[in-house]
């Protein structure tokens, strides 16, 4: 495989400090570095996110595009990255997300590079997208599935959707989560938190059912620490104002630094996962490695990720009832099941091998 030149596109860049795709890209770079005869690998980065713009990160060459990787500029960012990779003669184009996929028909016309696309979640179905933006995302998904040589889904439910909608077979490759245990905890990050608590951790968006979780805990005498980017939207600011003075709810600003995040996760006795969209959510598989009980929104994605062995809710009332009925023996068993699944399915060594095997076969 060493003769191939691989470009990773569609992320903010590495080192990753934004989301799941950035973590994936960084771990693929690390996996490649550990291989004695790994291929040449390049990662496209948003110049706006990396003022210093180093030329390399680990085993990867870094290439910069002067646009934002997310938001309205993401389509052009991905498109320019694709054309630049073609110009430089890369053999394998690993596109993470579908933002730039509308140009894939042209890429196919002008290049013999093999295109492997991770289509992420069913992005156009997310509640935040309306009108033209929703239509563009739906068209981008169609183009990605139609014109990629290989399509990756991170969850079996996504693969089933692609099969039913487009009659196309996907390779199912989830995310690793064991990196969450790698950092030594920083005790200072847990100062002021309860001795034991339920933890929720996500971007503060309606599809993550933030209000539902907060309403459930407002009726319970159980500490909740909820970590998120509350100031990013009116939705978050309103919820923060409503619940910030609740005696058992701690509204916590977002935490990205690995040692601080590890300390906050270590203190949790239960993990609450409200995501109802996407596929295999990185935050879920990361927390499964901590071996504590998971109560997750009952969507198909989460049930696949946890193999039906977590507890599930679809309303504030149901979540509160699940928490009240969770006895210590059940909690221990659920936590044990979560760790076993995580160690069997969601480690970066396994994920890296699967990705590079697929890139080789492509």
Secondary structure, 3 states (H helix, E strand, C coil): CCCCEEEEECCCCCCCCCCHHHHHHHHHHHHHHHCCCCCEEEEEEEHHHCCCCCCEECCEEEEEECCCCCHHHHHHHHHHHHHHHHHCCCCEEEEECCCCHHHHHHHHHHCCCEEEEECCCCHHHCCCCCHHHHHHHHHHHHHHHHHCCEEEECCHHHHHHHHHHHCCCCEECCCCCHHHHCCCCCHHHHCCCCCCEEEEECCCCHHHCHHHHHHHHHCCCCCEEEECCHHHCHHHHHHHHHHCCCCCEEEECCCCCHHHHHHHHHCEEEEEECCCCCCCCHHHHHHHCCCCEEEEECCHHHHHHCCCCCEEECCHHHHHHHHHHCCHHHHHHHHHHHHHHHHHHCCHHHHHHHHHHHHHHC
